[in-house]
């Protein structure tokens, strides 16, 4: 599955998946970086700001091999700011629940 980390912000997502080692989740953030353009396409300036997704964190079932059953994110941010704090709660097939 895929969910936005915060409903009011679309610049971070959580992707949940199952693998041979068990359930995993990856957090991705939308980042701005400078990329240089080929001289054929470059006008002024030669470096452009480009948005790209970057994996910032990875969580797993802790080596138990348990499948990821479900995960959820908060409805609203508890703390404000340009990068508000968030948490993710995940349930696994072995009955464990992790708050990340």
JOQUIJO-V305818 format. One record per backbone hydrogen bond with DSSP energy under -0.5 kcal/mol. CO is the residue of the C=O (numbers start at 0). NH is the residue of the N-H. E is the energy in kcal/mol with one decimal. If there is no record, write none. Layout:
CO/NH/E, CO/NH/E
This chain:
0/15/-2.9, 2/13/-3.1, 5/8/-1.5, 8/5/-0.6, 10/29/-2.8, 11/4/-2.4, 12/27/-2.8, 13/2/-2.3, 14/25/-2.4, 16/23/-3.2, 18/21/-1.3, 20/64/-0.7, 21/18/-1.5, 22/60/-1.4, 23/16/-2.9, 24/58/-3.0, 25/14/-2.7, 26/55/-2.8, 26/56/-1.3, 27/12/-2.5, 28/30/-0.6, 28/53/-2.5, 30/51/-2.4, 32/49/-3.1, 34/47/-3.1, 37/40/-1.2, 37/41/-1.9, 44/42/-0.6, 45/36/-2.4, 47/34/-2.9, 49/32/-2.5, 51/30/-3.1, 53/28/-2.6, 56/26/-2.7, 58/24/-2.7, 60/63/-0.5, 65/22/-3.2, 66/68/-0.6, 66/92/-2.6, 69/90/-3.1, 71/88/-2.1, 73/6/-0.5, 80/83/-0.6, 84/77/-0.6, 84/78/-0.5, 86/73/-0.7, 87/99/-3.8, 88/71/-2.2, 89/97/-2.6, 90/68/-2.6, 90/69/-1.6, 91/94/-1.9, 95/91/-2.6, 97/89/-2.9, 97/99/-0.6
